[in-house]
């Protein structure tokens, strides 16, 4: 099977004026996703809309690695946008625009099954910073307790953690869900509080506005 996931991730969030949304969605679905997927190293992509948190629109691109964003092909695409892309001018038109490039820090490598898996039906994404003095302990807790416990919840396919190489805050966690209500379940609530370490470390996290949020897939090529 073709590889669909790598160790890099590009996530672009935005809110757009209501009177521009129809054309914005057509541009994204009919042209922009395909243009990005034509760049070598862009493995798969999907669009999502917020059901909790925000911004409303999210485009998620799975990358071979974060270095793909510095490739000649990606730079050429940005230097020579289509007429439609110039007219949309997403970054200028958006009332909120957030772009992050991420490098995976957990798991430490992808199994073939994960690398070949499709884009999730829903995503829960947390974007956050943590005080430097507890960063090592925090990362150990997240990798060995917090994510593995949530992966036991029915409907949670997996969790992956990232360090941002472009954009703040520094860290992100992406949970892949079978549906958008997974983290509303009693099983999710149980796993949230199962470890006493969580109660000590979790309050030290500093979440970005709209984080954590849940997004439901609306389009995929």
Buried (B, 14 or more C-beta within 10 A) or exposed (E): EEEBBBBBBBBBBBBBEEEBEEBBBEBBBEBBBEBBEEBEBBBBBBBBBBBBBBBBBBBBBBBBBBBBBEBEEBEEBEEEBEEBBEEBEBEEBBEBBBBBBBBBBBBEEBEEEBBEBBBBBBBBBBBBBBEEEEBEBBBEBBBEBBBEBBBEBEBBBBBBBBBBBEBEBBBBBBBBBEEBBBBEBEBBEEBBEEBEBBEEBBEBBEBBEBBBBBBBBBBBE
